[in-house]
Amino acid sequence: MNPRNYLKISVRYGMSEARIVNRDFFSSKKVLVMGLGRFGGGVDATKFAASAGAKVIVTDLASEAQLSDSIKQLEEFPDIIFHLGSHNPADFEQADIVIANPAVAPDNEFLQLARRCNKLVTSQIGIFFQLCPAPIIGITGANGKSTTTALTAHLLRATTYDIQNTKYEHVWLSGNIGNEPLLTTIDQIGPNDLVVLELSSFQLEQLAEIQKAPNVSLLTNLTPNHLDRYRTFADYCAAKENIFKFQALDKDYPAVSMFNAEDEIAVQWLEKYRKDAGRMCIRFSADDVGEDIRRVFSLPGRANLSNLAAALAVARHFGVNDEQIKNCLPHFRPLPHRLEFVGQINGVRWYNDSKATTPQSAIAALEAFDQPIILIAGGYDKHLPFGHFGQKIAENAKAAILIGQTASKIAEMVKNAQNYLAPQLVAGLAKNQSRTTHHARRNTRIEIVNSLAEAVALAAKFAVAGDVVLLSPACASYDMFENYEHRGQEFARLVKKLKLEST
C-alpha cells in the first residue's frame, strides 16, 4: 500500500495529540457532524464518517424541512441520528470527534465545549488535507475564485503532464462549484493525480488549525467580504493569508505561491513571501493574456481576463503549452450563476450573476458590458461598504432595481454618487469632455421593490432593444433565498416565463 495513505500529520485533540492516518481512524468512534448544510460539505463528511464505520450524529440549527435535500442524500445510512433545529451540549460532551462545517465560527461556544472536554475538533477540509496523496492546487480570493478554479482544472485537463518524471494521471476539481466531493472520493485519488480546490476564508481558518496549506496556492484578489463574521477587513485578509503562511517549504520541491500583480495586498504578500527559501513566487495580471488567447476566450470583462491569467499561470507551471491552451479554451463554459447568459427577449439580453455576493464582484459585472444596463441588486446584509458600488451604478447603469435588506443602503449610495457626479458632469460638458459615461448623464433611475419577481417585471418594462438586464446582487441571498443558487434559479425561471409570455 502506498505509504502516502498514512501521512503522519498531528492535529490537536484537546490537550493531547491524535493522528488521522486513514479512514480506519474513524471506525467505531462517535462522530458528531456540526452543520449538515445545503452545499454538500456536511453531506460529504457525514458519508465519509458513516462509511468508515463511525457512529454518526448530525446536528444543525436548521429544520428537517429546510435540510430535506441533504438528508435525502444520506438515505443509504439508516443508522445516522439527526438532531435538528438546535444543538444539544451533551452531543459535544459525548462525541469522540466533532467535524465542524466551515460556516461554524472557530470560537463557537459548542466547539469550545468540545475542546474543553478533550475532543478532537476537525473539519472536512482538514481531514482531506491529511489524507490526500496527491499534490493540491488551492485557489482563494474575494472574487473570481470559482471561475478561476474551474478554468484551472479545464486547462490542466488539456493534456497529460510529465513534470520531473512524474505523470499526472487525473485532475480532480472540487469546491463550492458543484463538482466532486472531497472525502467520499479520497480513495480514488492517487499520488500521480492533481487536485484543484476552491478554498474559502472559513476553510483556510480550519486548515490553519493544523498548519496545512496547498502545494500550489493562488490568490485571485482581496476586497472586503464576510464582515458579518470578521471584525475587520484586516481579519478577513489574515484568514486568506493562511493559504501561503502554512505552505510546506522544501528546497527540492518548492511550494508555489501565486499573486495577482494588480492587487495591492497581493503585491505586499508577494514581497513578503518571495524571500522564503523553498518557495517559488509567481505573479500574474490580466495584461499577461496575449491577443491570440483572448480571441478564443468567450467570458466578458477584464475581471475574467484576470481569472484566466491566474489559471494560465498554474497551467504553464505544470507544462501545458499555449497551443494546447488555445485548442481547449473555446470549449470552456462559464459556471452557472456567474455572468451566465439566460436568454434574449425582444432584443434585450438577460444575465444571471447571482454568485456576485460582494460589491467588487458586482462592479466587475457592471464593467463587463458596453451596452446600457438595467441592474437588479441587493440582498442579505454582510455589512460591506457600498460607496464604490453606488458610484459604479451611477456611472454604468441606466436603472437600478433594488431588493432585500440592503436595498435602501445601496439606493443611498447611488444617490450620493449622483450628487457628486452632477457638478463634475456640468464642468466636463463646459469643456466638452465629460468624465462620466453616457448612462450617468441620464441620471440612473432607482427603484426599490419587494421581490425578485417584481424586479424582473419592472426591468422588462424599462428595457428596450439593445439593453442588458443584469442580476448582480453584490450581496448574499439569505434574506430571501436559501442560497445564491436558489436566487439564480428563480431569476432564470422568471426570465423563461417572461419569454414565453412575450411570444
C-alpha positions as CSV (number, residue, x, y, z in Angstrom):
1,M,0.0,0.0,0.0
2,N,1.2,3.5,-0.9
3,P,2.8,5.0,2.2
4,R,1.3,8.4,1.3
5,N,-2.0,7.0,2.5
6,Y,-0.5,7.0,6.0
7,L,0.5,10.6,6.4
8,K,1.8,11.4,9.9
9,I,0.0,14.7,10.5
10,S,-0.6,15.9,14.0
11,V,-3.9,17.5,14.9
12,R,-4.9,19.0,18.2
13,Y,-7.1,16.6,20.3
14,G,-7.9,18.8,23.2
15,M,-4.6,18.9,25.1
16,S,-3.3,15.7,23.6
17,E,-2.4,14.6,20.1
18,A,-4.3,12.3,17.6
19,R,-3.1,11.2,14.2
20,I,-5.5,10.8,11.3
21,V,-3.7,8.4,9.1
22,N,-6.5,6.8,7.2
23,R,-10.3,6.3,7.3
24,D,-9.9,3.4,9.8
25,F,-9.2,6.2,12.4
26,F,-12.9,6.8,12.5
27,S,-14.1,3.2,12.9
28,S,-16.3,2.7,15.9
29,K,-15.8,6.3,17.1
30,K,-18.7,8.6,18.0
31,V,-18.6,11.3,15.3
32,L,-20.6,14.5,15.5
33,V,-21.1,16.4,12.3
34,M,-21.9,20.0,13.2
35,G,-23.7,21.7,10.3
36,L,-25.2,19.5,7.6
37,G,-25.8,22.5,5.4
38,R,-27.1,22.6,1.9
39,F,-23.9,22.9,-0.2
40,G,-22.7,19.3,0.1
41,G,-19.8,19.7,2.6
42,G,-21.7,18.4,5.5
43,V,-23.2,15.5,3.5
44,D,-19.7,14.6,2.3
45,A,-18.3,14.5,5.8
46,T,-21.2,12.5,7.1
47,K,-21.0,9.9,4.3
48,F,-17.3,9.6,4.9
49,A,-17.6,9.0,8.6
50,A,-20.5,6.6,8.3
51,S,-18.8,4.6,5.6
52,A,-15.7,4.4,7.8
53,G,-17.7,2.6,10.5
54,A,-18.3,5.6,12.8
55,K,-21.4,6.1,14.9
56,V,-22.6,9.4,13.4
57,I,-24.9,12.1,14.8
58,V,-25.7,15.2,12.7
59,T,-26.6,18.4,14.4
60,D,-27.8,21.6,12.7
61,L,-29.8,24.7,13.7
62,A,-31.9,24.3,10.5
63,S,-35.1,22.2,10.5
64,E,-35.6,18.8,8.8
65,A,-37.8,20.6,6.1
66,Q,-35.0,23.1,5.4
67,L,-32.4,20.3,5.1
68,S,-34.6,17.8,3.2
69,D,-32.4,17.7,0.1
70,S,-29.3,17.0,2.1
71,I,-31.0,14.4,4.3
72,K,-32.2,12.6,1.3
73,Q,-28.6,12.1,0.1
74,L,-27.9,10.1,3.3
75,E,-30.7,7.6,3.0
76,E,-28.2,4.7,2.4
77,F,-27.0,5.2,6.0
78,P,-30.1,4.5,8.1
79,D,-28.2,4.4,11.4
80,I,-27.3,8.2,11.3
81,I,-29.0,10.1,14.1
82,F,-30.3,13.6,13.3
83,H,-30.6,16.3,16.0
84,L,-32.0,19.3,14.1
85,G,-33.4,22.7,15.0
86,S,-30.9,23.2,17.9
87,H,-27.6,22.0,19.3
88,N,-27.5,19.8,22.4
89,P,-24.4,20.3,24.7
90,A,-24.5,16.6,25.6
91,D,-23.7,15.6,22.0
92,F,-20.5,17.6,22.1
93,E,-19.5,16.2,25.5
94,Q,-20.1,12.6,24.4
95,A,-18.6,12.6,20.9
96,D,-15.1,11.4,20.2
97,I,-14.7,13.6,17.1
98,V,-16.5,16.8,16.0
99,I,-16.4,17.7,12.3
100,A,-17.4,21.3,12.0
101,N,-18.9,22.9,8.9
102,P,-16.8,25.9,7.6
103,A,-19.8,28.2,8.4
104,V,-19.3,27.5,12.1
105,A,-17.0,30.2,13.6
106,P,-13.9,28.8,15.3
107,D,-14.9,30.4,18.6
108,N,-18.4,28.9,18.6
109,E,-19.5,28.0,22.1
110,F,-20.2,24.4,21.3
111,L,-16.8,23.9,19.7
112,Q,-15.2,25.4,22.8
113,L,-17.2,23.0,24.9
114,A,-15.9,20.1,22.8
115,R,-12.3,21.2,23.2
116,R,-12.7,21.6,27.0
117,C,-13.9,18.0,27.0
118,N,-10.7,17.0,25.2
119,K,-12.5,16.1,22.0
120,L,-10.9,16.2,18.5
121,V,-12.4,19.1,16.6
122,T,-11.7,18.9,12.9
123,S,-13.2,19.7,9.6
124,Q,-14.0,18.2,6.1
125,I,-11.1,20.2,4.6
126,G,-8.7,19.3,7.4
127,I,-9.3,15.6,7.1
128,F,-8.9,15.8,3.3
129,F,-5.6,17.6,3.5
130,Q,-4.3,15.0,5.9
131,L,-5.3,12.0,3.8
132,C,-5.0,13.3,0.2
133,P,-2.0,11.5,-1.5
134,A,-1.9,13.9,-4.5
135,P,-0.5,17.5,-4.9
136,I,-3.2,20.1,-4.1
137,I,-3.7,23.4,-6.0
138,G,-5.6,25.7,-3.8
139,I,-7.3,28.9,-5.1
140,T,-8.8,31.6,-2.9
141,G,-9.8,35.3,-3.2
142,A,-12.7,37.6,-2.6
143,N,-14.0,37.4,-6.1
144,G,-13.4,35.1,-9.1
145,K,-12.2,32.1,-7.3
146,S,-14.9,29.7,-8.6
147,T,-14.3,30.7,-12.2
148,T,-10.5,30.6,-11.8
149,T,-10.7,27.2,-10.2
150,A,-12.9,25.8,-13.0
151,L,-10.6,27.4,-15.6
152,T,-7.5,25.9,-14.0
153,A,-8.9,22.4,-14.0
154,H,-10.1,22.8,-17.6
155,L,-6.6,23.9,-18.8
156,L,-4.8,21.2,-16.8
157,R,-7.0,18.6,-18.4
158,A,-5.9,19.7,-21.8
159,T,-3.1,17.2,-22.0
160,T,-1.1,14.7,-19.9
161,Y,1.7,16.0,-17.9
162,D,5.3,14.8,-17.4
163,I,6.9,17.1,-14.9
164,Q,10.1,16.0,-13.2
165,N,9.4,12.4,-14.3
166,T,6.0,12.4,-12.6
167,K,3.0,11.8,-14.7
168,Y,-0.3,13.4,-13.5
169,E,-3.0,10.9,-14.5
170,H,-6.2,12.7,-13.4
171,V,-7.2,16.2,-12.5
172,W,-9.8,16.4,-9.7
173,L,-12.0,19.6,-9.3
174,S,-13.8,20.5,-6.1
175,G,-15.1,23.4,-4.1
176,N,-18.2,25.5,-4.0
177,I,-18.9,24.8,-7.6
178,G,-20.8,21.5,-7.6
179,N,-18.1,19.1,-8.6
180,E,-16.5,16.1,-7.0
181,P,-16.9,15.9,-3.2
182,L,-13.7,15.7,-1.2
183,L,-13.9,12.9,1.3
184,T,-16.1,10.4,-0.5
185,T,-13.7,10.3,-3.4
186,I,-10.5,10.3,-1.4
187,D,-9.9,6.5,-2.1
188,Q,-10.0,7.2,-5.8
189,I,-7.3,9.9,-5.7
190,G,-3.8,8.6,-6.4
191,P,-0.3,10.2,-5.8
192,N,0.0,10.8,-9.6
193,D,-3.1,12.9,-9.8
194,L,-3.6,16.7,-9.3
195,V,-6.4,18.2,-7.1
196,V,-7.7,21.7,-7.9
197,L,-9.6,23.2,-4.9
198,E,-11.5,26.4,-4.4
199,L,-10.9,27.4,-0.8
200,S,-12.9,29.9,1.3
201,S,-11.5,32.0,4.1
202,F,-13.5,29.8,6.5
203,Q,-11.8,26.7,5.2
204,L,-8.4,28.3,5.4
205,E,-9.0,29.1,9.1
206,Q,-9.7,25.4,9.6
207,L,-6.5,24.4,7.7
208,A,-4.5,26.9,9.9
209,E,-5.6,24.9,13.0
210,I,-3.5,22.0,11.6
211,Q,-0.9,24.3,9.9
212,K,-1.6,22.9,6.4
213,A,-1.8,24.6,3.1
214,P,-1.9,23.6,-0.6
215,N,1.3,22.7,-2.5
216,V,0.3,25.4,-5.0
217,S,-1.5,28.4,-3.6
218,L,-3.1,31.2,-5.6
219,L,-4.9,34.4,-4.6
220,T,-7.3,36.0,-7.1
221,N,-7.8,39.3,-5.3
222,L,-8.8,40.8,-2.0
223,T,-11.7,43.2,-1.3
224,P,-13.9,43.4,1.8
225,N,-16.2,40.4,2.3
226,H,-17.8,38.5,5.2
227,L,-17.7,41.4,7.5
228,D,-20.7,39.9,9.3
229,R,-18.2,37.3,10.5
230,Y,-14.9,39.1,10.6
231,R,-14.4,42.1,12.9
232,T,-12.4,44.0,10.3
233,F,-11.2,43.7,6.7
234,A,-7.7,43.0,8.1
235,D,-9.1,40.0,10.0
236,Y,-10.5,38.7,6.7
237,C,-7.2,39.2,4.9
238,A,-5.4,37.4,7.8
239,A,-7.7,34.4,7.2
240,K,-6.8,34.4,3.4
241,E,-3.1,34.7,4.1
242,N,-3.2,31.2,5.7
243,I,-3.0,29.8,2.1
244,F,0.6,31.0,1.9
245,K,1.6,31.1,5.6
246,F,1.4,27.4,6.2
247,Q,2.8,26.0,2.9
248,A,5.5,23.4,3.5
249,L,8.8,24.8,2.3
250,D,11.3,22.3,0.7
251,K,14.3,23.3,-1.4
252,D,13.9,20.3,-3.7
253,Y,10.2,20.6,-4.2
254,P,9.3,24.2,-3.6
255,A,5.9,25.4,-2.5
256,V,4.4,27.6,-5.3
257,S,2.7,30.9,-4.4
258,M,0.8,32.9,-7.0
259,F,-0.2,36.5,-6.6
260,N,-2.3,39.0,-8.6
261,A,0.0,41.8,-9.6
262,E,-2.9,44.2,-9.8
263,D,-4.0,43.7,-6.2
264,E,-2.3,45.9,-3.6
265,I,-2.3,43.4,-0.7
266,A,-1.3,40.6,-3.0
267,V,1.8,42.5,-4.1
268,Q,2.6,43.2,-0.4
269,W,2.4,39.5,0.3
270,L,4.5,38.7,-2.8
271,E,7.3,40.9,-1.5
272,K,6.9,39.3,2.0
273,Y,7.0,35.6,0.9
274,R,9.4,35.8,-2.1
275,K,12.3,35.9,0.5
276,D,11.5,32.4,1.7
277,A,13.8,29.6,0.7
278,G,11.9,26.6,-0.6
279,R,9.2,28.8,-2.2
280,M,8.6,29.8,-5.8
281,C,6.6,33.0,-6.2
282,I,4.7,33.8,-9.4
283,R,2.8,36.9,-10.3
284,F,0.0,37.2,-12.9
285,S,-2.1,40.0,-14.4
286,A,-4.9,40.4,-16.9
287,D,-2.4,42.1,-19.2
288,D,-0.5,38.8,-19.4
289,V,-3.2,37.3,-21.6
290,G,-2.0,37.6,-25.2
291,E,-4.3,38.6,-28.0
292,D,-4.2,35.1,-29.6
293,I,-5.6,33.6,-26.4
294,R,-8.1,36.4,-25.8
295,R,-9.6,35.7,-29.3
296,V,-10.7,32.2,-28.2
297,F,-11.9,33.2,-24.7
298,S,-15.6,34.0,-24.6
299,L,-16.1,35.3,-21.0
300,P,-16.7,39.1,-20.9
301,G,-14.9,41.7,-18.8
302,R,-11.4,42.4,-17.5
303,A,-12.2,40.5,-14.3
304,N,-12.5,37.3,-16.3
305,L,-9.2,38.1,-18.1
306,S,-7.6,38.3,-14.6
307,N,-9.2,34.9,-13.8
308,L,-7.8,33.5,-17.0
309,A,-4.3,34.9,-16.3
310,A,-4.3,33.1,-12.9
311,A,-5.4,29.8,-14.5
312,L,-2.7,30.2,-17.2
313,A,-0.1,30.7,-14.6
314,V,-0.9,27.4,-13.0
315,A,-1.3,25.5,-16.3
316,R,2.0,26.8,-17.6
317,H,3.7,25.8,-14.3
318,F,2.5,22.3,-14.9
319,G,3.7,22.2,-18.5
320,V,0.6,23.0,-20.5
321,N,1.7,24.9,-23.6
322,D,0.0,27.8,-25.4
323,E,-1.1,25.6,-28.4
324,Q,-2.9,23.2,-26.1
325,I,-4.4,26.2,-24.2
326,K,-5.8,27.7,-27.4
327,N,-7.2,24.4,-28.5
328,C,-9.1,23.7,-25.3
329,L,-10.1,27.2,-24.2
330,P,-13.0,27.6,-26.6
331,H,-14.7,24.6,-25.0
332,F,-14.8,26.2,-21.6
333,R,-18.3,27.0,-20.5
334,P,-19.0,29.6,-17.7
335,L,-20.2,28.3,-14.4
336,P,-23.9,28.7,-13.6
337,H,-24.8,32.0,-11.9
338,R,-21.6,33.7,-12.9
339,L,-22.4,36.2,-15.8
340,E,-24.5,33.4,-17.2
341,F,-26.5,34.3,-20.3
342,V,-30.1,33.3,-19.6
343,G,-31.8,34.5,-22.8
344,Q,-32.8,37.3,-25.2
345,I,-36.3,38.8,-25.3
346,N,-37.2,41.4,-27.9
347,G,-33.6,42.4,-28.3
348,V,-32.8,42.6,-24.5
349,R,-30.1,40.2,-23.2
350,W,-30.6,38.8,-19.7
351,Y,-27.7,37.7,-17.5
352,N,-27.6,35.8,-14.2
353,D,-24.7,36.8,-12.0
354,S,-26.3,35.6,-8.7
355,K,-22.9,34.4,-7.4
356,A,-21.8,38.1,-7.2
357,T,-22.2,38.4,-3.5
358,T,-19.8,41.3,-2.9
359,P,-19.8,44.8,-4.2
360,Q,-16.5,44.3,-6.1
361,S,-17.8,41.2,-7.9
362,A,-20.9,43.2,-9.0
363,I,-18.7,46.1,-10.1
364,A,-16.8,43.7,-12.3
365,A,-20.0,42.6,-13.9
366,L,-21.1,46.2,-14.5
367,E,-17.8,46.9,-16.2
368,A,-18.1,43.8,-18.4
369,F,-20.7,45.3,-20.8
370,D,-20.7,48.3,-23.1
371,Q,-24.5,48.2,-23.6
372,P,-27.0,50.2,-21.3
373,I,-27.5,48.1,-18.2
374,I,-30.6,47.6,-16.0
375,L,-29.2,46.2,-12.8
376,I,-31.0,44.1,-10.2
377,A,-29.1,44.1,-6.9
378,G,-29.4,43.9,-3.2
379,G,-29.9,41.1,-0.6
380,Y,-28.6,39.9,2.8
381,D,-26.6,42.4,4.7
382,K,-23.0,41.3,5.3
383,H,-22.1,44.8,6.5
384,L,-19.9,45.5,3.4
385,P,-19.3,49.1,2.2
386,F,-21.4,50.1,-0.9
387,G,-19.9,53.5,-1.6
388,H,-17.8,52.5,-4.6
389,F,-20.6,50.2,-5.9
390,G,-23.0,53.1,-5.7
391,Q,-20.6,55.2,-7.8
392,K,-20.3,52.5,-10.4
393,I,-24.0,52.1,-10.7
394,A,-24.4,55.8,-11.2
395,E,-21.7,55.7,-13.9
396,N,-22.6,52.4,-15.7
397,A,-26.3,51.6,-15.1
398,K,-29.4,53.0,-16.9
399,A,-31.5,51.8,-13.9
400,A,-31.0,50.1,-10.6
401,I,-33.8,47.9,-9.2
402,L,-33.1,47.0,-5.6
403,I,-34.3,44.3,-3.4
404,G,-33.6,42.8,0.0
405,Q,-32.2,44.1,3.3
406,T,-29.6,46.3,1.6
407,A,-31.9,48.0,-0.9
408,S,-32.1,51.3,0.9
409,K,-28.3,51.3,1.7
410,I,-27.4,50.8,-2.0
411,A,-30.0,53.4,-3.1
412,E,-28.5,56.0,-0.8
413,M,-25.0,55.3,-2.1
414,V,-26.2,55.7,-5.7
415,K,-27.9,59.0,-4.9
416,N,-24.8,60.2,-3.1
417,A,-22.7,59.3,-6.2
418,Q,-25.2,61.1,-8.5
419,N,-24.9,64.3,-6.3
420,Y,-21.1,64.0,-6.6
421,L,-21.1,63.3,-10.3
422,A,-23.5,66.1,-11.3
423,P,-21.2,69.1,-10.8
424,Q,-18.4,67.1,-12.5
425,L,-20.7,66.5,-15.4
426,V,-21.5,70.2,-15.8
427,A,-17.8,71.1,-15.7
428,G,-17.0,68.4,-18.1
429,L,-19.7,69.5,-20.6
430,A,-18.5,73.0,-20.3
431,K,-15.1,71.8,-21.5
432,N,-16.8,69.4,-24.0
433,Q,-15.2,66.4,-22.3
434,S,-17.4,64.5,-19.8
435,R,-15.5,62.2,-17.3
436,T,-18.7,60.1,-16.8
437,T,-20.4,57.6,-19.0
438,H,-23.4,58.2,-21.2
439,H,-25.5,56.3,-18.6
440,A,-24.6,58.7,-15.8
441,R,-25.9,61.6,-17.9
442,R,-29.4,60.1,-17.8
443,N,-29.4,60.2,-14.0
444,T,-29.7,56.5,-13.1
445,R,-33.2,55.5,-12.2
446,I,-33.5,53.9,-8.8
447,E,-36.4,51.7,-7.7
448,I,-36.9,49.6,-4.6
449,V,-39.2,46.6,-4.8
450,N,-40.3,43.8,-2.5
451,S,-39.4,40.7,-4.5
452,L,-37.2,39.3,-7.3
453,A,-40.4,38.7,-9.3
454,E,-41.3,42.4,-9.1
455,A,-37.7,43.3,-10.1
456,V,-37.8,41.2,-13.2
457,A,-41.2,42.6,-14.2
458,L,-40.0,46.1,-13.7
459,A,-36.8,45.5,-15.6
460,A,-38.8,44.2,-18.6
461,K,-40.9,47.3,-18.5
462,F,-37.8,49.6,-18.5
463,A,-35.7,47.7,-21.1
464,V,-35.5,48.4,-24.8
465,A,-33.8,46.5,-27.6
466,G,-30.0,46.7,-27.1
467,D,-30.2,46.8,-23.3
468,V,-28.7,44.3,-20.8
469,V,-30.7,43.2,-17.7
470,L,-28.1,42.1,-15.2
471,L,-28.8,40.3,-11.9
472,S,-25.6,41.0,-10.0
473,P,-26.7,41.4,-6.3
474,A,-23.5,42.4,-4.6
475,C,-24.9,40.7,-1.6
476,A,-25.6,37.2,-0.2
477,S,-29.1,35.8,-0.6
478,Y,-30.1,34.5,2.8
479,D,-32.7,37.2,3.5
480,M,-34.9,36.0,0.6
481,F,-33.5,32.7,-0.7
482,E,-31.8,29.5,0.5
483,N,-28.5,30.4,-1.3
484,Y,-27.2,32.2,-4.3
485,E,-28.1,29.1,-6.5
486,H,-31.7,29.3,-5.4
487,R,-31.8,33.0,-6.3
488,G,-30.2,32.5,-9.7
489,Q,-32.5,29.6,-10.5
490,E,-35.5,31.7,-9.6
491,F,-34.2,34.6,-11.8
492,A,-33.8,32.2,-14.7
493,R,-37.3,30.8,-14.2
494,L,-38.8,34.2,-14.2
495,V,-37.0,35.2,-17.4
496,K,-38.1,32.0,-19.1
497,K,-41.7,32.7,-18.1
498,L,-41.3,36.2,-19.4
499,K,-40.0,34.9,-22.7
500,L,-43.0,32.5,-23.0
501,E,-45.4,35.3,-22.3
502,S,-43.8,37.6,-24.9
503,T,-44.2,35.0,-27.8
